[in-house]
Amino acid sequence: MSQKLFGTSGIRGIVNKDLTLQLALQTGLAIATTTEAGKITIAHDTRTTATTIEDALIAGLLSGGAQVTRLGLIPTPLLAYATRQLKANTGIMITASHNPPQYNGIKLFNTNTIAYTQRQQDKIEHLIKKQQFTRQTHKKIGITTDLDATQHYINTLKKIPIKKQWRIILDPGNGATYQIAPKIFQTLGCQVTTINAQPDGHFPARSPEPNEESLTELRIIVKQLKADAGFAYDGDGDRMVAITEKGEFAPFDQTLAAYAAHVVRKNRGGTVITTVEASMCMEKMVQQHGGRVLRTKVGDVAVAEEIKKHKAVFGGEPCGAWIHPQIYYCPDGILSSLLLLKALESEDKPLSEFISDVPLYPEKKESVECPNEAKAVVMQRIRAILPSTFQRINDLTDIDGIRLSLAKKWILIRASGTEPLIRIKVEAENTPEAKRIMEKCMNRVQRIVKKVVS
C-alpha cells in the first residue's frame, strides 16, 4: 500500500478502484484476526454496491472464524447502538456517508460506540499490508445470523420527552433514514411529511450531502406547508441539517453553537468539544454561559474520544455530526433532531429565534485537487511557509493540518481525509477580509501542489 487506507471516517473510496472486493475481504480477515474470531455486527446504507461489499467482508470474517450478525439496511448510529446492545467486539458499517454514489466505505466501531481509534486502524492496515491473517479450519469457520435491531433503538429515542405536536418535514435524501426517521417522529406525536423517502443508492433526488445548495426543495416545502421545522440527513444518517419555520437554511456553525450554548446553560457549565474547522462563534456562545470549548481533529472519532476523555457535556462538527454522550458516542442525525426540538420547547422559541443570537461570521471555503500520495509532502511544505505569510499570529495549531488564529479571523488548511483534496477554510469579521485571505492562501497552496506533483 502506497498510502493509508483509513481517512477521517474509515476506509473510503471509489468502488472497484480504491475500494475493491479483495480489499473488503482482507479487511474482514483482519478484523477477525484482531478480535480473535469475535462477535461482529454488520450493516449498510442504500448504496448500490453495499451488499456486494458486505458479502466480501463477511467472507473474510467467516474465514477468520468470526460470528457475524447481519443487521441489514439501517443508519450508522443504529449500527453503533446495536453493537453496544449486543456486546459485539466490532461493528462494521458499509457506507460512504455524504460522498457521491460511486463511492463506498467501511467504518468500524468498538462496543463502546466510538469508531476505531488510530491505533486500531493502524493494526488493521498492518495486517492487510503484511497479509498476516488467521484463517480457520473448516470446523471453525464462522456463521451468520440475521437480526432486526430497530425496535430497541426506537424505544430508546421515543423516551425523549417531546411534548408539542411538531409539524415536521423530513428529507432522508434516498438514504438509510428513509423509514426509521418518520416512524420515530410519528411515535413521538409529530405531524410528519416526508420527501425523498424512497431508498435509492443512486441518490436521484439530491446529493447525499445535505447542505444549503442541495436542500432547496425542502426549504420551499417547509415554507409552503407552514411547518415548524425541516430536517435533512446524509446518506447514512449520522448528520442532521435543520431548516427554520421560515423555510431558511439554519447555518451549520450557528446551529451547532446555539445548541452547545443551550446544553452548557442547562448543565450550568461544562466542556464542549468541536473541531479545528468550527467557527469562532463557538467560543463566544459557550464561554458566555460558563462553559469552555476544546478543539480537536476533524472526524467524529476524534470528537468522541475527547468527549469521553474530558467528560464533556456535548460535542459536534459543523457538518451536522453531533454527539450526545448521555446516550452514546456515535453522531446521530435523528437523535440530534429530536434533542434540538426538545431545546426549542425548553426555551420556548422557534428555530429562527433560537439561532438568532449567534454571530454569523463570513467564511470562505475552497479546495485544491491533490493526489492522495502527495498530501503528506504538500502539507509539510504548507506548514513551513504559511506562518511567515501572515503577521500577528495569536495561535498556531497543527493537530489537524495547520490552523492560524489571527486578530478576529482564522485560517485552516488541511488534507481531506475522504477525497484527494487540500481543503482551505477562512473566517473573518467581514467578507472582503475573508476573500483577501482566501486568495492569498489559494495562491500559496496551488503553487505548492503544482511543484510537488510535477
N, C-alpha and C positions, 0 to 999 in steps of 0.2 A: 504494500500500500504506500503510495507516494504522499498521501495526506491523511489527516484524521478522518475517521468515519463519523464520529459524533460532532454535531454542532451544538447550538444553544438549546435545541429541543429534540434530542435523539438523533438517529440516523435518518437522513432525508435526502432525496434526490429524484431525478427523472427515472421512471421505471424502465428497466432493461438497458439503461445506460449507466447511471450511478448506482441505482438500487436494483440489483439483479436477483433472480430467484436463487442463484447459487449463494449470493451473499446472505439472503434471508435464511436459507438452510443452515449455513455456517453460523449465523447469529443464534439460531435455535440450538445448535450443538454447543456453542459457547455458553449459553445461559444454562443449559442442562448440566454442563461441566462445573460452572461456578456455584450452582445451587446444589450440587451433588445429587442430581436426579430428584430435584424438589418438586413442590406443587406449584403449578403455573396457571394463571388465568390469561385469557387472550380474547381480544375484541377488535372491532374495526369500525370505521365510519362508512360513508356511502360511496367512496371512490370505486371506480370500475375495476381496478386492479387489486382491490383489498383481499378478496377471497383467495386469489391465486397466491399472493404473498403469504397469506395466512396458512395455506396448505404447505408451502415450502418451510415456513417457520416450524409448523407442527411436526413435519417430517424430521427436522433436525432435533427438536425437543424430544420426540419419542425415541429416536435413535440413541439419544443420550440417557434414556430411562426416565425422563420426567413424566409426571402425571398432569395432564392438561385439561383444564375446564374451559370450554368454549362458550363465551357469553354472547356472541352474535354482534348485530349492528346496534351499537349504543354509543353515547357520548364518552369522551375521555374521562371526565370526572366520575362517571358511574363505574368505569373500569377500575379506577383507583380506589373508589369506595368499596367495591366488591372484593378487591384484592385484600383489603384490610378485614372485611367481614368474614371472608373465607379462610383467613390466616394463611394465604398463599405466600410463597417465598418471593415471587416476582409476578408483576402484572405487565402484559405486553399490549400496547395499543398500536394498531396499524392505521396511521393517519399522516397526512402532510398538513393538517390544520388549515391554515389560510392560503397555502400555496395553490397555484393553478392545477387543473385536472391531471396533467401529465406527470405530476409529482406524487410520490407517496413516501411513507416513512415508518420507522419503528421506534416507538418511545417506550422506555422501560421504567416501571415503578417498583418501589420497595413496599413491603407490607405496611409501613407507616404512612403511606400515601404520598411520599416525596419521591420525585423522579430520581433515577440513578445518579449518584454522585460522580464527580470527575474520576475519582479513584476506581469506582466500579466500571465506568465506561472504559477506562484505560485497560482494565483487566480483560474485558470482552474483546477489545481491539487487539491486545497482545495474543490472546488465544487464536483469534482468526488469522493474524499475521503469521504466527508460528505453526498454525494448523495442529495445535495441541488439544485435541478433543478426547473426551472419554466416551467411547462407543460401547453400548451394552450388547451382551449376547441375546439371542432370540428369546430366552426365558425372562429377560429383564427389560425388554422393550416396553416403553410406557404405553398408556392408554388414554383415550379422550372421552370426556363426558360433556354433555350439553346442559346448560343451566340458564334459566331466565332470572336475572338478578334485579330486575327493575322495581319490583313492588317494595322491597325493603328500602331502597333508595327513595322512592316516592313517599313512603311512610315517614322517613326522616325529614324530608323537606316540607311535608304538609304540617309539621309541628310548628313551623314559623308562624307566629301569631299575626297574620294579616287580617284586619277587621273590616276594611272597606271593600265594597264590591267594585273593584277597579275595572275600568273599561280599557282593555289592553289589546294592542295589535302585535302579533308575534311574526317574525320573519326568520325561519330556520335556514333560509337560503339553500334549500335542497340537501341540507346536511343532516348530521346524526341526531339533532334535537327535534326532528320533524314531527315525531309522535309524542315523545315523553314531555316536552315543554308545554304544549297545550293541555295535556292531561293534568299536569301538576297545577297549573294556574286555575283550571276549571275546578279541580278538587278543593282549592282554597276559596272558591266562590267568586272568582273573577269572571267578567264577561269577556270572552276571548274571540278574536277574529284572527285567522292565520292567513298568511300569503306565502307562496313559495315553499309549501309544506309537503311537496312530493319528493321522496328520496331519489336523487339522481346524481351520480358521480361525475357527470359532465358539467354540472352546475350551470344549466341553461338560463336560470332566472337572473342570476347576478354572480359576481365574483365571490368565491368562498371567504374572501377577506371583507368583513363589514367595515365600511368607512363612509365618510360623507358623500363621496362620489357614487358608491355602489348602492346607497340606500335612498335614492331619490323617490322611488316608488313607495317605500314605507313612510317617508315623510309626508307625501301627498295624502296617503290613505289615513294616517293618524289625524291630519287636519280636517279632511273631508268628513270623517266619521265622528269627529269631536271626541276622540279617545283621550284618556288621561295620560297615556304614555305608549311608546312603542319600544320593543326590544328586538334586536337582531343578534344572531350568533354566527360564529365562524363554522368551518366545516366539521369540526369535532366537538364543538360546544364548550370549550374552556374559556372563550372570550365572550363578553357582552358589550353591546353598544346601545345606548339609550337615545330615544327621540322624545322631545318635550311635548307637552299638551298643545303647544303652538305649531307642531309639525317641524320644529327646528332640530338640527343635529346637536346633541349635547357633546361639546368638545371633550376629547379623551382626558386631557390633563385637568380640566375644570371639574369634571365629574368625579375623577379619582380623588382630587384634593378636597372637594366638598364632602365626599363620603368619609375620607380619612379624618377630616376635622370633626365630623359627627361622631365617629367612633371614639376619638380621643376625648371629646366633650362628655360623652356618655360614661366613659371609664375614668373621668377626672384625671386625665394624663395618659401616659403610655408611649411606647415606641411604635413607629410606623416604618416599614421597610419599603423602599422603592428602588428603582434602578438609576443608573447614571444618565439615562436619556429622559427622565421625567422633568417636568417644568419646575422652575424655581418658585412657582406658586405653592408647591407642596410645603416648603418650609414656612412660607408666610401664613398659610392656613392652620397648619398643625401646631406651630410654636405659639400662636396667639391663644391657644386653648390648653397650654401647659404640656404639650407633647414634644417629642423630638423625632427627627427624620434621619434615618441611616440609609445610605445608598450602597448598592451592590451591582454586580454584573447583570447584564441583560439575560433573561431566561428565568422561567418560573422555578427551576431547581435552585438557583442561587437565592432567589427571594424566599423560597420556602425554608432553606437551610438557615438563613439569617433570622427569619421569624422564630424558628424553633430555638436557635442559639440565644437570642436576646429576649425571648418570651414576649414578642411583640403582640400588640392587640389587633394589628391588621397589616396587610402588605399587598402591593399590586404593581403592575406595569401599566404604562399609559396606553397600551394597545387594547386594554379592556380585560386583561387577565388579572382577576382579583383573588386573593387567598384569605379565607376566613378561618383562622386557626381554632376557633371554638368548635368548628365542625370537623375540618381536616385540612390537609396541606396541599391539596391539588386545586388549581384555579378552576372555578366552576361558573359558567355563564348563567345558568338557570338560577342557581343559588344566589349569585350576585344581584340578579334582577329582583328576586323576592326580598332580599335584605335592603335593597335600595328603596323599594316600595314601603317597607317597614320604617325606614328612616324618614320618608316623606310623611307617613302617618304620625310619627313621633313629633316631628317639627311642624306638622300641620301646614305644609307648603306644597305647591305644585312643583314639578321638577325644574321648570324655568327659574322659579324664585330660589329654589334650593341651591342652584349653582351660580346664582347671580352675584353673590358676594366674592366669588373667586376671581382675581385678576386674570385676564386673558392676554398674555404677552405674545407679541408677534413672533412667529418662528418660521424657519426655512428648513426644508429637508431636501437633500439631493443624494444621488448615488452615482458612483463611478464604477463601471464594469472592471472587474479584476479577476483573473483566473484563480481558483482556489489555491493552487500550488504556489502562487506568487504573493498571497496575502501576508504571510509572515514577514517577508523581506520588505514589502511596501509599508507595513505598519511600523517596522523598525526604523525606516527612514523618516516616516512622518513624525515619530516620537523625537527623532534627533533634531528636526528643523522647526517644528511647529512652535515651541516655546519662544524661539527667537523672532518669530513672525509678529508677535503681539507684545505690547508693553503693559506694565502694571497688572501682572497676573496675581490674583488673590489666592488661587489654589490650583494645584495640578493633581489630577487623579488618573492613575493608569491601571486600575483593577479590571477595566474592560475597554481596550482601545486607549484613547487619551482624551481627557476632559479638562478644559481650561476654564476656570471661573474668573471673569473679569468684572469690572465695576458694572453691576446691573445688567450683565449679559454673560452667556457661556457658549462654549463650543464643544461638541463631541464628535470625534472621528473614530470609527470602529469598523472592523471587518465583520460582515454579516455572517451569522452562524448557520444560515439556511440557504443562502444564494451566493453566487460568485460576484459579490459587490463589496465595495467600500462605502459605508454609509456616513453621511455628514449631516449633523443637526446643529442649528444655531438658534438661539433665543435672545431677544433683546427687548428694550423698552419701547422701541419704535421700529416700524417696518423698514425705513431707509437704512438704519444702522444694521439690522439683521441682514438685509440684502447686500450691504457693503462687505460685511464679514464673510458671508457665504461666497461671494465672488472671489475673495482672496483665498479662501480655503479650497474652493474648487480648482482654482488655478494651480495651487501647490500640489494637490492630490493627483490631478490629471498628469502633471509633468512627472511626478514620481512613478506613477503606474506605467507611463509610456517608457520611461528609462528602464524599469525593471523587466518589463515584458518584451521589449525589443531586443 
